[in-house]
Amino acid sequence: MKKPRAIEEAPPESDRFEDAPHPRETYSFIGHPSAEQEFLTAYRDNRLPQSWIIGGREGIGKATLAWRVARFLFANPDPNAPAVQAARDLSVSREHPVAHRIEALSHGDLFLLRREWNEKAKPPKHFTEIRVDDVRRALDMFHHAAAEGGWRVCIIDPADDLNRNAANAMLKLIEEPPPRCLFMFVSHRPGQIIPTIRSRSRMLNLEPLSDQNVVAVLRTLDDVWGDHDERSIAEAAQRAGGSVRDALRLLTGSGLALTARIEALVSRLPQVDWLKVHELADGLASREKTEDFEAALAGIYDWIDRRVREDARAGNVRDLARYAEVWEKIATAARETEALNLDRRPLILSIFSNLSEAAGH
């Protein structure tokens, strides 16, 4: 699908996947009716917490819910209004003036915190974290009266990218929030958010989508992904573990084949086929292979996530902590590799070394 020229010339958005619609442009909400009702009931009853953490694995609808909430509050600023009291969900028409302004990021009382585009980098790319200067711009909005006299909303996507100083700056704001302000921390790993923010926020964890719901979401994206056959879509949904983003990643380029390679390697842990790992590292080294590199990391994170869930269900606290530590080590090394334009090959080798050590205990 051809993008308008203005969008083509805009910097890439760190919270958008490829050509898929951004969550603020998404009006369907599939698979989490109880989460939506939790927001709606709290708002209708005039007891909406001012800070929320919307947690769950990447690509299951967390950001879509956050934008859906923001759109509803801006379109319905009075919780006692008949339209709110009669509402069955948080839907707002795509034709509503508020919806147009949110899509254009032109609403005066909305602030989005995400990794910004670094034009000075060579080559230009996104910063690897949300910085304290980004948060200070949000603080400025909340230190003034609402531009339109209603709600003020800040979406942090994902909160996992806040560096320590940025997180502490956010904490100061939510400790004594101005009235009629809402902060929504979208997080793939809520446990990594600093405890002082977690203790001041309502936690809402979303479960992974069913395979059927992943397919249902993919079918809403026909303009972009409609050239994939039903078999490929079904396979991607099955392998995606409840994540639409991972399903899209699998449908991009060599995603399915690459994921199969990753699964074959991790299935042997703690044994490592170093010859095949070196082949994988060589194949991902080029900067032209960024999509494949990100898909490989996603496959590795998925495997760790499954192990963590299995250990949590079995009560294996020691194993749970070990894999959480490996996850953080890999994520930190991956951020540094991309931020400093380092060779990806040592990173891939170290990842499998760390996984082997974790699996061998």
Secondary structure, DSSP 8 states (H G I E B T S, - for coil): ----HHHHHS---TTS-TTS--GGG-----S-HHHHHHHHHHHHTT---SEEEEESSTTSSHHHHHHHHHHHHHH---TTSHHHHH-SS----TTSHHHHHHHTT--TTEEEE---EETTSSS-EE-SSB-HHHHHHHHHHHTS--TTSS-EEEEETTGGGB-HHHHHHHHHHHHS--TTEEEEEEES-GGGS-HHHHTTSEEEE-----HHHHHHHHHTTHHHHTTS-HHHHHHHHHHTTT-HHHHHHHTSTTHHHHHHHHHHHHTTTTS--HHHHHHHHHHH-SGGGHHHHHHHHHHHHHHHHHHHHHHHHHT-HHHHHHHHHHHHHHHHHHHHHHHTT--HHHHHHHHHHHHHHHHH-
